[in-house]
Amino acid sequence: MWQKRCLDCQKRSYSSQEWYEWLCPYCGKNLTLLRATPASVHFVPIRLVPPCPQHPSGEKAPEGKRISL
């Protein structure tokens, strides 16, 4: 994974490709001619939503409760 820092908004942009057209996703500036560096950030997946009560694990939703999907 590669990263570039936008010179206008100073935010980092990430890509799986080192070259080709590269636009800042925050401000739209063209970053194609900037040097890409290997991304040193380790991405850690986190779960943002609670598990669904109708998950195949066999758990059932409590009786009388409505489930919004």
Phi, psi and omega in degrees: 000141183243157177222152172222147177254125180292133179284340180274305185260353178064016179265152180273144177236140184241147178207157175275349180248144181276332186234198185078180181295132184224111180252142177294125181287349183264315183240351176088000180294145179282118181254011187304319185275354176283150179285132176272144176239153177298136180288130181258004182276133175263118181278129180245116179290137176232151180266121184263343182238148178292157180296146180290133179297342180261025180294149181299359180292351177101352179291138179253152176289144178302143180298142177082356179261140177272141179248123176259129181252000000 
